Amino acid sequence: MVVRTTSDSLKHVRRILKNWTTPLLPDDYSALINPLWSTRELRGVIRQITPAAEGSILIDIEPGWGVPVHFEAGQYIGIGVSVEGRYVWRSYSIVTAPTRRAKNFQICVRAVADGQLSNHLQDNARPGEAIRLAAPAGDFYLTDPIPHKLLFVTAGSGLTPVISMLRMLDDRRQLSDAVLIHSVRAKEELIFAEELDRLQEANPGLRVDIRVTSVDGRITIPQLEEMVPDFADRAPYACGPAQLLNELSAWWATGVDKPYALRTEHFTLDRASDARGGTVTFGNRGSVIADGATTILEAAESAGIRLPSGCRMGICQTCVQSLKEGHAHNLRTGETHEPGSRVRVCCTVANGDVTLDI
Ligand code: FES
């Protein structure tokens, strides 16, 4: 008996549609009727845009045909938006709780200096706009079983995955002993202010401390220890700028024994790894020496070799290439890729000499 999974069935339907519509692609017809119908990529449509705080907006995205809608609180989705004729990809945490089974994904976008997509969305996004999507992903979510005592340390947009966790815990009546220490540059930039008030009112076991860094300065580790004297007994989750996460990681790795590991979410690629780098050979198109912090995509570009790419963050799969020889290390997932594997070169570095089959 052949057991067909949902994804097998979708592929089967896509194949049939392609055969029917050749020489045009099924999408050439379906997009005329509904921009959410696509047989070759995941799509969504922006349904609503609302202000979240100064410089931040909430965007509701309706997922299209075939988009996996299951996610864990704390995970992100990738979105690809056409900017000046080319798709720009970024990942954003889903701020709704999976327990609410909402029809749409909601993300929070904050305009940042040099943030090409965030600035574009702030200025140009409109309800009805079709975008591309990558399935929910990420390993920043609550462990199962959920620890009784929790500590969240966040800053700026780092609150976005944690608000989803807090909402889910609230829905499940499991917010009995949690502390959130959140830093924000200015009071007007605080996102989810009303929701945090509501959560605290509904859950006496939740304590929220907001630190306004333009007034109080950046939080220090001694201050954190003073604010949460039982920190070592808590399961810690942190999301924010790299500097904060590095300080927290160094802190958590030293001192008294702690039963829980620190879990962090980096919004940018963390380039620290044990990968050695090496000579990267691109078929017969050339080779270049790259260190263990330079992605294979960047190495190709430094040698003048153009490879397809999209999000440059390991989410859209546009950059996938075959690894013919050698070992490569994925900075995003920590995986080691063996010869013969398909690798996302935008987030993968050489661990020794490697050859790509291109
Ligand atoms: S460019 Fe998107 S996964 Fe590599």
Boltz pocket constraint, residues with backbone or C-beta under 6 A from the ligand:
constraints:
  - pocket:
      binder: B
      contacts: [[A, 89], [A, 308], [A, 309], [A, 310], [A, 311], [A, 312], [A, 313], [A, 314], [A, 315], [A, 316], [A, 317], [A, 318], [A, 319], [A, 320], [A, 344], [A, 345], [A, 346], [A, 347]]
      max_distance: 6.0
